Amino acid sequence: MQKGEKASVAFGQPLYFQESNTFYPAKYNIYVDETNPQLHHVTLSDFVLR
């Protein structure tokens, strides 16, 4: 993160789901804000319907 590089990491889905017909994220992302390099954003993406 100190170098300003973007990172995306996939993570496993739970074996059991609390609710059916719900979207669960499969990846989290970390990146530096282009307009303010002191800010970092963490987001979830690649949602999967379970």
C-alpha positions as CSV (number, residue, x, y, z in Angstrom):
1,M,0.0,0.0,0.0
2,Q,2.9,2.4,0.6
3,K,3.9,2.1,-3.0
4,G,0.4,3.1,-4.2
5,E,-0.2,-0.3,-5.9
6,K,-3.7,-1.7,-6.2
7,A,-4.4,-5.1,-4.7
8,S,-7.3,-7.5,-5.2
9,V,-7.6,-10.7,-3.3
10,A,-10.1,-13.5,-3.7
11,F,-11.4,-15.2,-0.6
12,G,-13.5,-18.4,-0.1
13,Q,-17.2,-18.5,0.4
14,P,-18.7,-20.0,3.6
15,L,-19.8,-23.6,3.5
16,Y,-23.2,-22.6,5.0
17,F,-25.1,-19.5,4.2
18,Q,-27.3,-17.7,6.6
19,E,-29.9,-16.7,4.0
20,S,-30.6,-18.1,0.5
21,N,-31.0,-15.8,-2.5
22,T,-28.5,-13.4,-1.1
23,F,-25.4,-11.9,-2.7
24,Y,-22.0,-12.6,-1.0
25,P,-18.7,-10.9,-2.0
26,A,-15.9,-13.1,-3.4
27,K,-13.1,-10.5,-3.5
28,Y,-11.8,-7.5,-1.6
29,N,-9.9,-4.6,-3.2
30,I,-7.5,-2.0,-1.8
31,Y,-6.4,1.0,-3.8
32,V,-5.1,4.6,-3.3
33,D,-7.4,7.5,-4.1
34,E,-6.1,9.2,-7.3
35,T,-7.0,12.7,-6.2
36,N,-5.7,12.3,-2.6
37,P,-2.9,9.8,-2.2
38,Q,-3.3,9.8,1.6
39,L,-6.7,8.1,1.3
40,H,-7.0,4.3,0.7
41,H,-10.2,2.6,-0.3
42,V,-11.2,-0.9,0.6
43,T,-14.1,-2.4,-1.4
44,L,-15.9,-5.7,-1.9
45,S,-16.6,-7.0,-5.4
46,D,-17.4,-10.0,-7.5
47,F,-20.7,-10.8,-5.6
48,V,-22.1,-14.2,-6.0
49,L,-25.8,-15.1,-5.6
50,R,-26.2,-18.0,-3.1
